[in-house]
Amino acid sequence: MILVTGSTGLVGSHLLYNLVSNNEKVRAIYRSEGKLEQVKNVFATYTSDFIPLFEAIEWVQADILDIPALSEAFINVTYVYHCAALVSFEPDKYQLLRKTNIEGTANVVNLCISNNIKKLCHVSSTATLGKTLNNESITEETIWNPEDDNNVYAITKYGAEMEVWRGTQEGLDAVIVNPGVILGAGIWRFGSGSLFKKAHEGFKYYTAGTVALIAVSDVVTIMTNLMKSTITSERFVLVAKNWTYKRFLQTLAQSVNATPPRKLAGAFLLSIAWKLDWLRHQLTGKRRQLTKHLTSSLMSETDYSSEKLKVALNYNFKPIEETILEIGANYLKQD
């Protein structure tokens, strides 16, 4: 039996489709009934006859912070894919991020150990990788500096990784994947899917930085291949291409038949924008859309290398332009 946490998110739902399509016995954790519709939307991007596949999954309502319910979900499980996480760059969400990403991962790791799970695959992020000087490529060996001005999401995802490494020291076989921005169809209200919706509405500006991209199909295939391999106690950067934001946003616009952005948002404009967003948050209580850390990342030029993964699995990534155009077509069909 395979257990998937975070099963209603982008990676989790695409992973579920991959597993049940290959006749794997799967149990999936969900928190609310409404989120299950997201999984159906994802399955519908693959086939119109998705109901039998959806119903082949053993659904268990639980939360990674609810140890009794989570313990029940682990009964008779042999492999675990831990995809659950809270994604936010809002500083005031730090304690909630710590609880979900670090404490939740600790719970999963502890139950993996106590239930003699054969292998755990933990989905992390490129956000946990360190920084380099002189524009050198960032790899699995790039050292994380806790003294850097790291954002709250990166700090808590790094803490989650420490829980996984702690588990390996206690006898757990585990692998970690560090994907960049994951692109996939079916979930349009948040995450990378919402970018297609925003592109359809029209982007006016692009920024000067770069973005690390990968197709969700690649992430899922790599995860399942790593779990079937003898590889353990290793982490892998998952980035197919490092693109400029200009190229990324223009390709997004092309994919949904929209007008591409033509104006550069420079450092001064972004500085004003995040401060106004902070003020709006203070006055209205609405969630932050732009933070100081996020604007910094939008302007930074960073290169991530996946050479380790390519060699380990002899793997070739799906072309990013093809991925974006396919997702855009799905968006226009489902919207």
C-alpha positions in Angstrom: 0.0 0.0 0.0 1.3 3.5 -1.0 0.3 6.5 1.1 0.2 10.0 -0.4 0.0 13.1 1.8 -1.0 16.4 0.1 -3.0 14.4 -2.3 -5.3 17.2 -3.4 -2.5 19.6 -4.4 -0.8 19.8 -7.8 2.0 17.3 -7.3 -0.2 15.0 -5.1 -3.1 14.8 -7.5 -0.9 14.2 -10.6 1.0 11.6 -8.6 -2.2 9.8 -7.7 -3.2 9.6 -11.4 0.2 8.2 -12.3 0.0 5.6 -9.5 -3.5 4.3 -10.0 -3.0 4.3 -13.8 -0.2 1.8 -13.1 -2.5 -0.3 -11.0 -0.8 0.6 -7.7 -2.7 0.2 -4.5 -3.0 3.8 -3.1 -4.3 5.5 0.0 -4.6 9.3 -0.1 -5.1 11.8 2.7 -7.4 14.7 2.2 -8.6 17.4 4.6 -12.0 18.5 3.2 -14.5 17.1 0.7 -14.3 20.2 -1.4 -10.7 19.6 -2.2 -11.5 16.3 -3.9 -13.0 18.2 -6.8 -9.5 19.5 -7.5 -8.3 15.9 -8.0 -11.1 15.2 -10.4 -10.2 18.3 -12.4 -6.6 17.1 -12.6 -7.7 13.6 -13.6 -10.0 15.1 -16.3 -7.0 16.7 -18.0 -5.8 13.1 -18.8 -9.0 11.3 -19.6 -12.7 11.8 -19.7 -13.2 8.4 -18.1 -11.5 9.3 -14.8 -14.2 8.2 -12.3 -13.0 4.5 -12.1 -9.5 5.7 -11.4 -10.6 8.2 -8.8 -12.7 5.6 -7.1 -9.8 3.1 -7.1 -8.1 5.3 -4.5 -8.7 4.6 -0.8 -9.5 8.1 0.6 -8.8 8.9 4.2 -9.8 12.2 5.9 -6.8 13.2 8.0 -4.3 16.0 8.7 -0.6 15.6 9.1 -1.0 17.6 12.4 -3.6 15.1 13.7 -1.5 12.3 15.0 -4.3 9.8 15.8 -5.9 10.2 12.4 -2.6 10.1 10.7 -1.6 7.0 12.6 -4.8 5.2 11.2 -3.8 6.3 7.7 -0.4 4.5 8.1 -1.9 1.1 8.8 -0.5 -1.5 6.3 1.4 1.2 4.3 4.8 0.3 2.8 5.8 3.4 0.9 5.0 7.1 1.5 5.1 10.1 -0.7 5.0 13.3 1.4 3.7 16.1 -0.8 1.8 18.0 1.9 3.0 21.5 2.7 1.8 25.1 3.3 3.1 27.5 0.7 3.2 31.2 1.7 5.7 34.0 1.7 3.8 36.1 4.1 5.9 36.9 7.2 2.9 36.8 9.5 2.2 33.2 8.5 5.6 32.0 9.9 4.2 30.1 12.9 1.6 28.4 10.8 4.2 27.5 8.2 6.4 26.1 11.0 3.6 24.0 12.4 2.6 22.5 9.0 5.9 22.2 7.3 8.2 21.2 10.1 5.9 19.7 12.8 3.8 18.0 10.1 6.8 16.5 8.4 8.2 15.3 11.8 4.9 13.5 12.4 5.2 11.8 9.0 8.8 10.8 9.6 8.1 9.5 13.1 5.2 7.3 11.8 7.4 6.1 8.9 9.9 4.9 11.4 7.4 3.3 13.8 5.6 1.5 11.0 8.8 0.3 9.3 8.0 2.1 6.1 10.3 0.8 3.3 10.9 4.2 1.7 9.8 7.9 2.0 9.9 10.4 -0.8 9.7 14.0 0.5 8.8 16.9 -1.8 10.9 20.0 -0.8 11.8 23.0 -2.9 14.7 24.9 -4.6 13.9 27.5 -1.9 15.9 25.3 0.6 19.1 25.4 -1.5 21.9 27.9 -0.7 23.1 30.8 -2.7 26.3 31.0 -4.8 28.7 33.8 -5.7 29.5 35.0 -9.2 26.4 33.4 -10.8 27.6 29.9 -10.3 25.0 27.1 -10.7 23.2 26.0 -7.6 23.4 22.3 -6.9 22.5 19.9 -4.1 25.9 20.7 -2.6 25.3 24.4 -2.4 25.4 25.2 1.4 22.3 26.8 3.0 23.3 29.8 5.2 20.8 30.3 8.1 22.2 33.9 8.5 21.0 34.9 5.1 17.8 37.0 4.7 15.8 33.9 4.0 12.0 34.0 3.5 9.6 32.3 5.9 8.7 29.5 3.4 12.3 28.6 2.7 13.1 28.5 6.4 10.3 26.1 7.2 10.9 23.9 4.2 14.6 23.7 5.2 13.4 22.7 8.7 11.2 20.0 7.1 14.2 18.6 5.3 16.1 18.4 8.6 13.3 16.2 9.9 13.7 13.8 7.0 17.5 13.7 7.4 17.0 13.0 11.1 14.8 10.1 10.1 17.5 8.7 7.9 19.8 8.7 10.9 17.2 6.6 12.7 17.1 4.0 9.9 14.5 5.4 7.5 15.3 5.1 3.8 14.3 8.4 2.2 14.9 10.6 -0.8 14.2 14.3 -1.2 13.4 16.2 -4.4 13.9 19.9 -4.7 11.8 21.1 -7.6 11.6 24.7 -9.0 8.2 26.2 -10.1 6.1 23.1 -11.0 3.8 23.5 -14.0 0.7 21.4 -14.4 -2.9 21.5 -15.4 -6.1 21.1 -13.5 -5.8 23.4 -10.5 -6.3 27.0 -11.5 -7.2 29.0 -8.4 -3.8 28.9 -6.8 -0.2 27.9 -7.3 1.4 27.9 -10.8 -2.1 27.2 -12.3 -3.3 30.6 -11.2 -0.6 32.2 -13.4 -2.4 30.9 -16.5 -5.6 32.5 -15.2 -3.7 35.8 -14.6 -2.0 35.5 -18.0 -5.5 35.2 -19.6 -6.6 38.3 -17.8 -3.4 40.0 -19.1 0.0 40.7 -17.6 1.2 44.3 -18.1 4.7 43.9 -16.7 7.6 41.4 -16.5 10.6 41.5 -14.2 14.3 41.2 -14.9 15.0 38.0 -13.0 14.9 34.3 -13.8 12.7 31.4 -12.8 13.4 27.7 -12.5 10.7 25.6 -14.2 9.7 21.9 -14.5 6.7 20.0 -15.7 4.6 18.2 -13.0 4.8 15.1 -15.2 8.6 15.1 -14.8 8.4 15.6 -11.1 6.0 12.7 -10.7 7.9 10.4 -13.0 11.2 11.2 -11.2 9.6 10.6 -7.8 8.3 7.2 -8.7 11.6 6.2 -10.4 13.5 7.2 -7.3 11.2 5.2 -5.1 11.7 2.1 -7.2 15.5 2.6 -7.2 18.1 1.6 -4.6 18.9 5.3 -4.1 18.5 6.5 -0.6 19.6 9.4 1.7 20.0 11.6 -1.4 18.4 14.9 -2.6 17.9 15.9 -6.2 17.4 19.4 -7.8 14.5 19.1 -10.3 14.7 22.0 -12.8 14.3 21.5 -16.5 15.1 25.0 -17.5 16.0 28.4 -16.1 14.1 31.0 -18.0 13.9 34.8 -17.8 10.6 36.0 -16.4 10.1 37.9 -19.6 10.2 34.7 -21.7 8.1 32.8 -19.1 5.3 35.4 -19.0 5.3 35.9 -22.7 5.0 32.1 -23.3 2.2 32.0 -20.7 0.3 34.7 -22.6 0.8 32.8 -25.9 -0.6 29.6 -24.4 -3.9 31.3 -23.5 -4.2 33.5 -26.5 -3.5 36.7 -24.5 -1.5 39.8 -25.0 2.1 39.4 -23.7 3.6 41.8 -21.2 5.7 44.5 -22.8 6.9 46.7 -19.8 9.7 46.0 -17.5 8.9 46.4 -13.8 12.2 47.7 -12.3 13.5 47.7 -8.7 12.0 51.0 -7.9 8.5 50.1 -9.1 8.6 46.7 -7.3 9.7 48.4 -4.1 6.7 50.7 -4.2 4.4 47.8 -5.1 5.3 45.6 -2.1 5.1 48.5 0.3 1.6 49.4 -1.0 0.6 45.8 -0.8 1.8 45.7 2.9 -0.3 48.9 3.6 -3.3 47.3 1.9 -2.9 44.2 4.1 -2.7 46.4 7.3 -5.8 48.4 6.4 -8.0 45.6 5.0 -6.5 42.4 6.4 -6.4 40.9 2.9 -3.6 38.4 2.2 -0.3 39.7 1.0 0.3 39.3 -2.8 3.8 40.8 -2.8 6.5 40.8 -0.2 10.0 42.2 0.0 11.5 38.7 -0.3 9.2 37.9 -3.3 10.2 41.1 -5.2 13.8 40.3 -4.5 13.4 36.8 -6.1 11.6 38.3 -9.1 14.7 40.4 -9.8 17.4 37.9 -9.1 19.1 35.8 -11.8 19.7 32.3 -10.5 20.8 29.1 -12.3 19.8 25.7 -10.9 21.5 22.5 -12.1 19.9 19.1 -12.3 22.9 17.3 -13.6 23.0 14.9 -10.6 19.5 13.7 -11.4 20.1 13.4 -15.1 23.1 11.2 -14.4 21.5 9.1 -11.6 18.4 8.2 -13.6 19.6 8.9 -17.2 16.7 11.3 -17.4 15.7 13.9 -20.0 13.2 16.6 -19.1 10.1 17.5 -21.1 10.6 20.8 -23.0 9.2 23.7 -21.0 7.6 25.5 -24.0 5.7 22.4 -24.9 4.6 22.0 -21.3 3.3 25.6 -21.1 1.4 25.4 -24.4 -0.3 22.1 -23.3 -1.3 23.5 -20.0 -2.6 26.7 -21.6 -4.8 24.6 -23.9 -6.1 22.7 -20.9 -6.9 26.0 -19.1 -8.9 27.3 -22.1 -10.8 24.0 -22.2 -11.6 23.8 -18.5 -12.1 27.5 -17.7 
